[in-house]
Amino acid sequence: MDEMLIPLFSVLLIFGIPIVAIVTSHRQKMKEMELRARNSQPPLAVEHLQNELLALRERVNEQALDVEKLKDLVRLGALGAPRVIAGETEEQRLNS
């Protein structure tokens, strides 16, 4: 009976080791594919933050343009400080 087990174990080892290696390699590749698929799609929270960041950048750009327009208007005198007439005191200006 023991003599029958030695050839059986040897056949199992000869064919079993490569089969186990193939199955293990296949499982590893499948897990890597699943991980890549999961990481390639950003979570909803990240997408939401990206949209919010884009909106904030647009708002900052609009405000920077508005500031530049105001500077140009001040340079042209459209929004300049009221002109002081020579010899006029502060009290005279307030009462007028």
HELIX and SHEET records of a PDB file:
HELIX    1   1 ASP A    2  SER A   40  1                                  39    
HELIX    2   2 LEU A   44  LEU A   76  1                                  33    
HELIX    3   3 GLU A   90  ASN A   95  1                                   6    
END                                                                             
